[in-house]
């Protein structure tokens, strides 16, 4: 049974969750991190730590070693300040000024119709608990909190590594208790741009505007969840439009879907113009696609549905539309663009090697823009996919560019930090710690390029459905993970 309370929602004793709720009152979407950076810097200084803030609002916070740990190697504790801002279509929320509203459901904390920001607010809250603790045994700490991780990793890319002396790094941007990650994928953002030629009619021509929408999908993280083969609303809408053009004439007025390139899009919509006869054909085809998608996604995404109805702007509002050539370019490009898992890593079970995600489609005054995120643990495969997508652009006649490349994080066989995590976990829980690689991008790759000496791992408590309004975090897992982290710090003497 869900319950919501006014004011403070979490009423337990875990400092990590108390701090998480406090910081969740401060908007912190990517590119809007000044307020949260200032808040955490003040928090650190009030507790006797040294806070260094750069022009991108990255933070390096230094806390001296506890008594008896002065000779231990300095440890970097790392997370990111920003969050993905996704919400349900019906939710009224302004991510630039509104706080995240919590709700409790048993052991889980959710937000109310928006992303929760546990990615990576939980990591920030753990760092605050480290700063706050006066009794904990630990080596000297350098707490590194970056900005723009969710969009470009520009914060990590611009860190002045000369201000860091740590030899070991604990990244706290993972979501599975009992699993330590030791390698991650690299990636790049890809943009295909279709120039628009507009058409319009001064007199009524018998066509009215209708919205065709794909919705009800689960979405998720485009790296971690891509293996689940959930529906991509943009790709599914493209299939509907490509099929529809073979059964009825129609004008394409607009198309848009997805909010973030690193989130699997849950909703996508096209506005079309149809006559009454064309509408009947469209409704028949959409009814068939509802049957097809229900069958295809019975297990992976059972909530999927395709709808058609009068456009919100009104039947007479669509006074211009894409030319037939532009419409076909958009549909053909969307049909041909790769999406989903492209190859698996045969050396590690259930690890995706290479994937793409058509994350965002947006329409501008002069162009329709497709934004995808390509990920791979092998730079050669990443480059091959980028070349293939460029060749596709050349073949259909649209423009192509890619940027925001971030490096992968290679596995290190001689990790002393990993050995400590494994030993403490086995002793504490009487079972082995799982050691895995992840298809998502982590800042470890960027930071290790700057500091090749770093011995790094990534860890975190149980969290679910990142980058969606169903994101939630386990209270009991956070509590256990805080105890475990303190045991690890004690062991790093």
MOQUIFEN-V816104 format. One record per residue. N is the residue number from 0. PSI is psi in radians with two decimals (* if undefined). NEAR is the number of other C-alpha atoms within 12 Angstrom. Layout:
N&PSI&NEAR / N&PSI&NEAR
//
This chain:
0&2.18&9 / 1&2.54&16 / 2&2.55&18 / 3&2.43&20 / 4&2.61&15 / 5&2.58&12 / 6&-2.31&15 / 7&2.27&21 / 8&-0.84&26 / 9&2.17&31 / 10&0.23&21 / 11&-3.02&18 / 12&-0.16&14 / 13&2.05&24 / 14&-0.63&28 / 15&-0.84&38 / 16&-0.55&40 / 17&-0.79&29 / 18&-0.63&33 / 19&-0.75&39 / 20&-0.66&35 / 21&-0.85&29 / 22&-0.36&39 / 23&-0.14&40 / 24&-0.17&27 / 25&2.06&32 / 26&2.41&34 / 27&0.72&44 / 28&2.72&39 / 29&2.28&35 / 30&-0.08&30 / 31&0.88&28 / 32&0.02&37 / 33&-0.82&28 / 34&-0.77&27 / 35&-0.62&38 / 36&-0.79&39 / 37&-0.73&27 / 38&-0.83&28 / 39&-0.64&46 / 40&-0.76&34 / 41&-0.75&22 / 42&-0.79&28 / 43&-0.82&32 / 44&-0.61&23 / 45&-0.33&17 / 46&0.32&22 / 47&0.21&18 / 48&2.81&30 / 49&2.21&25 / 50&2.20&31 / 51&2.08&30 / 52&2.25&32 / 53&-3.05&26 / 54&-0.29&18 / 55&0.10&31 / 56&0.26&35 / 57&2.64&41 / 58&2.37&46 / 59&2.03&42 / 60&2.22&41 / 61&2.23&35 / 62&2.19&36 / 63&2.76&29 / 64&2.59&30 / 65&2.82&25 / 66&2.29&17 / 67&-0.14&17 / 68&0.27&22 / 69&-0.51&19 / 70&-0.07&16 / 71&2.70&24 / 72&2.42&27 / 73&2.44&32 / 74&2.28&40 / 75&2.25&41 / 76&2.12&48 / 77&2.43&47 / 78&-3.02&47 / 79&2.58&49 / 80&-0.44&54 / 81&2.93&46 / 82&2.80&46 / 83&2.33&42 / 84&1.61&41 / 85&2.56&42 / 86&2.80&32 / 87&2.65&28 / 88&-0.60&20 / 89&-0.11&11 / 90&2.25&16 / 91&1.88&16 / 92&2.28&23 / 93&1.87&19 / 94&-0.21&30 / 95&-0.25&21 / 96&-0.33&17 / 97&2.46&18 / 98&2.72&28 / 99&2.23&41 / 100&2.10&36 / 101&2.71&40 / 102&2.55&32 / 103&2.45&28 / 104&1.62&22 / 105&-2.12&17 / 106&0.00&22 / 107&2.52&30 / 108&2.18&39 / 109&2.95&37 / 110&3.03&39 / 111&1.50&32 / 112&0.12&25 / 113&2.99&35 / 114&2.61&44 / 115&-0.55&46 / 116&0.27&51 / 117&-0.51&54 / 118&1.70&42 / 119&0.62&47 / 120&-0.55&50 / 121&-0.72&50 / 122&-0.71&45 / 123&-0.71&50 / 124&-0.66&42 / 125&-0.70&45 / 126&-0.63&48 / 127&-0.66&44 / 128&-0.63&33 / 129&-0.75&42 / 130&-0.66&39 / 131&-0.51&24 / 132&2.17&24 / 133&-0.27&18 / 134&-0.27&15 / 135&2.43&28 / 136&2.27&27 / 137&2.67&35 / 138&3.09&34 / 139&2.39&37 / 140&2.41&40 / 141&1.84&39 / 142&2.03&48 / 143&2.01&49 / 144&2.06&50 / 145&2.98&53 / 146&2.85&44 / 147&0.44&34 / 148&-0.67&39 / 149&-0.27&44 / 150&-0.74&36 / 151&-0.14&33 / 152&0.44&38 / 153&-0.54&28 / 154&-0.92&37 / 155&-0.68&39 / 156&-0.51&28 / 157&0.17&25 / 158&2.39&32 / 159&1.69&23 / 160&-0.29&28 / 161&-0.29&12 / 162&0.00&21 / 163&2.36&30 / 164&-0.08&23 / 165&2.56&32 / 166&-0.32&30 / 167&2.58&37 / 168&2.25&40 / 169&1.84&45 / 170&2.30&45 / 171&0.90&45 / 172&0.57&46 / 173&2.95&44 / 174&0.41&37 / 175&1.87&28 / 176&2.41&35 / 177&0.06&32 / 178&2.17&29 / 179&2.28&34 / 180&2.43&40 / 181&0.10&39 / 182&2.60&40 / 183&2.93&42 / 184&2.72&42 / 185&3.10&41 / 186&3.13&47 / 187&2.58&38 / 188&2.47&35 / 189&2.40&39 / 190&2.15&35 / 191&2.22&40 / 192&2.14&34 / 193&1.99&36 / 194&2.46&27 / 195&2.29&28 / 196&2.08&24 / 197&2.64&25 / 198&2.71&19 / 199&2.88&21 / 200&2.37&18 / 201&-0.64&10 / 202&2.79&10 / 203&2.40&16 / 204&0.25&18 / 205&-0.05&18 / 206&2.52&31 / 207&2.84&33 / 208&2.35&35 / 209&2.60&37 / 210&2.18&36 / 211&2.14&45 / 212&2.48&39 / 213&2.20&39 / 214&-3.13&34 / 215&0.15&28 / 216&2.81&37 / 217&-0.62&38 / 218&-2.60&50 / 219&-3.03&42 / 220&2.28&43 / 221&-0.18&49 / 222&-1.05&43 / 223&-0.61&40 / 224&-0.03&36 / 225&-0.53&42 / 226&-0.34&33 / 227&-0.16&25 / 228&0.72&31 / 229&2.79&36 / 230&2.44&44 / 231&1.97&49 / 232&-0.63&45 / 233&-0.80&49 / 234&-0.71&45 / 235&-0.65&42 / 236&-0.69&44 / 237&-0.69&39 / 238&-0.71&34 / 239&-0.83&40 / 240&-0.68&42 / 241&-0.65&30 / 242&-0.73&25 / 243&-0.66&32 / 244&-0.32&25 / 245&-0.18&17 / 246&-0.33&20 / 247&2.58&25 / 248&2.58&26 / 249&2.75&37 / 250&2.45&41 / 251&2.01&44 / 252&-0.77&41 / 253&2.84&39 / 254&2.38&39 / 255&2.49&37 / 256&2.63&39 / 257&2.75&43 / 258&-0.55&33 / 259&2.45&37 / 260&-0.45&43 / 261&0.25&45 / 262&2.34&47 / 263&2.11&48 / 264&2.35&48 / 265&-0.42&46 / 266&2.49&42 / 267&2.51&42 / 268&2.46&40 / 269&2.41&43 / 270&2.23&40 / 271&2.83&43 / 272&2.30&40 / 273&2.57&36 / 274&3.03&22 / 275&-0.69&20 / 276&-0.74&18 / 277&-0.61&26 / 278&-0.74&30 / 279&-0.73&21 / 280&-0.71&23 / 281&-0.75&35 / 282&-0.66&26 / 283&-0.76&22 / 284&-0.66&28 / 285&-0.64&32 / 286&-0.68&21 / 287&-0.69&20 / 288&-0.55&32 / 289&-0.69&30 / 290&-0.78&18 / 291&-0.86&20 / 292&-0.63&33 / 293&-0.64&22 / 294&-0.81&17 / 295&-0.63&20 / 296&0.48&25 / 297&-0.69&19 / 298&-0.70&17 / 299&-0.57&23 / 300&1.18&25 / 301&-0.27&23 / 302&0.01&25 / 303&2.46&35 / 304&2.66&36 / 305&2.29&39 / 306&2.73&30 / 307&2.38&33 / 308&2.98&26 / 309&2.39&25 / 310&2.50&25 / 311&-0.55&19 / 312&-0.13&17 / 313&2.66&18 / 314&-0.56&24 / 315&0.05&23 / 316&-0.38&22 / 317&1.48&32 / 318&-0.13&27 / 319&2.78&27 / 320&2.95&33 / 321&2.50&37 / 322&2.84&23 / 323&-0.67&21 / 324&-0.75&22 / 325&-0.74&29 / 326&-0.80&35 / 327&-0.63&32 / 328&-0.81&37 / 329&-0.84&45 / 330&-0.76&37 / 331&-0.73&27 / 332&-0.78&40 / 333&-0.60&44 / 334&-0.60&24 / 335&-0.33&24 / 336&2.34&39 / 337&2.57&31 / 338&2.40&37 / 339&-2.82&36 / 340&2.21&32 / 341&-0.59&25 / 342&2.71&25 / 343&2.64&24 / 344&2.03&23 / 345&-0.23&11 / 346&-0.43&11 / 347&2.15&17 / 348&2.35&14 / 349&0.54&20 / 350&2.11&30 / 351&2.37&34 / 352&-0.86&40 / 353&2.42&44 / 354&2.88&44 / 355&2.74&46 / 356&2.03&50 / 357&1.59&51 / 358&-0.65&47 / 359&2.32&38 / 360&2.23&42 / 361&2.61&31 / 362&2.25&28 / 363&-3.07&20 / 364&-0.61&17 / 365&0.09&17 / 366&2.69&27 / 367&2.23&35 / 368&2.25&35 / 369&2.20&45 / 370&2.15&42 / 371&2.77&46 / 372&2.12&50 / 373&2.33&51 / 374&2.53&50 / 375&2.54&44 / 376&-0.14&38 / 377&2.06&28 / 378&-0.59&24 / 379&-0.71&17 / 380&-0.65&26 / 381&-0.83&33 / 382&-0.66&23 / 383&-0.70&19 / 384&-0.75&33 / 385&-0.75&35 / 386&-0.70&19 / 387&-0.69&21 / 388&-0.56&36 / 389&-0.71&26 / 390&-0.70&21 / 391&-0.79&27 / 392&-0.75&28 / 393&-0.69&19 / 394&-0.69&17 / 395&-0.21&27 / 396&0.73&21 / 397&2.97&30 / 398&2.71&25 / 399&2.47&29 / 400&2.78&26 / 401&2.61&27 / 402&-2.91&21 / 403&0.68&30 / 404&2.37&30 / 405&2.44&39 / 406&2.73&34 / 407&2.98&35 / 408&1.88&38 / 409&2.60&33 / 410&2.44&27 / 411&2.11&25 / 412&-0.42&15 / 413&0.84&15 / 414&1.90&25 / 415&-0.60&22 / 416&-0.76&35 / 417&-0.71&34 / 418&-0.66&26 / 419&-0.79&29 / 420&-0.80&39 / 421&-0.77&30 / 422&-0.78&23 / 423&-0.73&28 / 424&-0.80&31 / 425&-0.70&20 / 426&-0.66&17 / 427&-0.66&21 / 428&-0.03&18 / 429&0.68&12 / 430&2.77&14 / 431&2.56&19 / 432&2.32&26 / 433&2.38&22 / 434&2.09&28 / 435&2.87&26 / 436&2.84&35 / 437&2.53&47 / 438&-0.33&41 / 439&2.81&48 / 440&2.33&45 / 441&2.68&48 / 442&-0.20&49 / 443&-0.73&50 / 444&-0.79&38 / 445&-0.79&35 / 446&-0.60&42 / 447&-0.50&33 / 448&-0.62&22 / 449&-0.59&22 / 450&1.33&27 / 451&-0.33&20 / 452&-0.24&20 / 453&2.31&35 / 454&1.90&36 / 455&2.62&44 / 456&2.89&47 / 457&2.37&44 / 458&2.94&48 / 459&2.97&42 / 460&3.10&39 / 461&2.06&32 / 462&2.68&38 / 463&2.62&33 / 464&0.82&35 / 465&2.61&41 / 466&0.30&44 / 467&2.82&42 / 468&-0.10&38 / 469&0.14&33 / 470&2.34&38 / 471&2.83&38 / 472&2.50&41 / 473&2.17&29 / 474&-0.86&33 / 475&-0.58&23 / 476&-0.69&29 / 477&-0.75&40 / 478&-0.79&28 / 479&-0.70&24 / 480&-0.60&37 / 481&-0.74&34 / 482&-0.77&26 / 483&-0.76&31 / 484&-0.68&38 / 485&-0.68&27 / 486&-0.69&25 / 487&-0.82&31 / 488&-0.70&35 / 489&-0.58&26 / 490&-0.32&27 / 491&0.65&35 / 492&*&23
//
